[in-house]
Structure formats: C-alpha cells, structure tokens
Amino acid sequence: MAINWYPGHMNKARREIGEAMGRTSLVIELVDARIPFSSENPLVAELRGDTPCLKILNKADLADPKVTAQWLAHFEQDEHVSAMALNQKEHVNTKSILEAGRALLPADRSTKKSINAMILGVPNVGKSTLINTLAGRAIAKTGNVPAVTKRQHRIPIGGNFVLLDTPGFLWPKLSPEACGYRLAITGAIRDAVIEFEDLAFFAVRHFADRYPDALTSRYKLEEVPQEEMDILEAIAERRGCIGRNHTVNLQKVCELLIREFRQGALGPISLETPADIQAQEA
C-alpha cells in the first residue's frame, strides 16, 4: 500500500516550524505509544537540531506496557531527549510534564521569564487534548480525525511556559511501507484515502503473530487460523459480518477489526518494537 499524502497546509507547516525553531527553548513531541517510530516525524529531529526534546508517548493505555518500556529506554539514549508515557484514562499530571521539560533546559534557560515550548505531533496523536489539559481550559480544537489544527497558536500555560501549537504534519512520502500501514491503522491518516482491506490484512497478521490471545479472547475463536483471510472469515462468522448466500462481507469485517483495535477493544497492543525497527533498517 503506497500512500503519498502531503496536503498544502502540511508543506506550509513545515516551513513555519523551521522558522519558529530558532526562537524555541524546548520541543514537546507527541508520538503514539502503539507506533512510536512510525508516528515520530523524522523532520522534527532534522529541524530541532540540539534543541532539548520532551518526547511523550501518548495513548499508552492502548499500547503493550512491556513494549512501551522498551521505547522509553530507546529514546532516553539521546542526551537531548527525555521520554515519558501518558495514559489517556488517567488524570494528566500537568506539573510533572512541565518539570520534565524544565529539567532538560540549561540552567540559564530554565529560569528565564518566558520559556517558548513548541508542541509537535503527527495528526490524531492527541496534541490538542494535551494542550487543553496543560492550559486548564479549552483552547485548541479537538477531534478524533487527523489534521484538526490548521495554524500556529501561542498559548501561555503557566510556570513561565508559552506553548506554541503547530499543525500536525507528516513527511512527504510515508516510507518504509510498513510505517504507512501502521499510521493508517491507528487513524493518523484519513480513512478516505486508504483501503480497509489492505489495513486489516496487515493488522491481523501482526495480531496473529504477536497477540494471538487477543484475537481468541475478543472473537471467541478456539484457535487462530494460519492465513489472514481465514482469520477474517472466522471473525466474520462470530460477529455476523455475513452477506447473502453466506458470503463474508469483507469490507464490514475489516472495518470492524480496525475500529475495535483503535478503541482498545482487543486489549493493549503495540504495532512495533525497537528491535523491529532495527531489523527493518538493516
């Protein structure tokens, strides 16, 4: 599945972020805890240089906690980066986030009257929700669809922090191909530009290999079949995704699988590990 999706507002966002980076003391980058590599925009590292970065693995309640721990350790290997996981279902400790960001700054910067913190993240990673939490009021528009934020905003959030909100943006070509699949499965790419059948075959293969118990438990399967189509047919039988002449409604069962994964109904699942990425790059 090749996805080439780079709307004009994202191209503009890249230019604006590059221009604003020189006035930024701290970068706060949100990634999806289920896909920390695929949702980590490589342009951010390119644009920020040595600017300290607080990397927040959001939606950690939807990810495999053991894999999330591996990713936190992986990111902490960079001396300019501190990483923390954020659970959507628990109260966000605003103070701990700001303190973690301040700890990354040199002593002469951490006491400045105003600390400019740029917050970045690919679409639908939860950036606007976090901004509203940090500000203590509804400022940024939220929505469970990609690319809600359209332009930059400067938001005072207390503790001498000023937050620069930026539009979510993806890199020009979603490669390697697996990254595009993972982003689409989690909802970072609009459903209108993807094929659910492609996503479901990719997702169900991963679930069967890494989390077979999630499939047997959720869909009451005695065992997980070997082939992707056989797995989807078994799920369709259990969930009533059957059309005329007892044929499988493939579109319906594929949409059901992806939707329930996004909702966390299959349990905490991660789609990639640091070891996966090392093997992929090799």
Helices and strands as residue ranges (DSSP letters): H 8-20, G 21-23, E 26-32, H 42-48, E 53-58, G 60-62, H 65-75, E 81-85, H 94-104, H 107-110, E 115-121, H 127-135, E 153-158, E 161-165, H 177-186, G 191-193, H 196-210, H 212-219, H 228-239, G 244-246, H 250-263, H 274-281
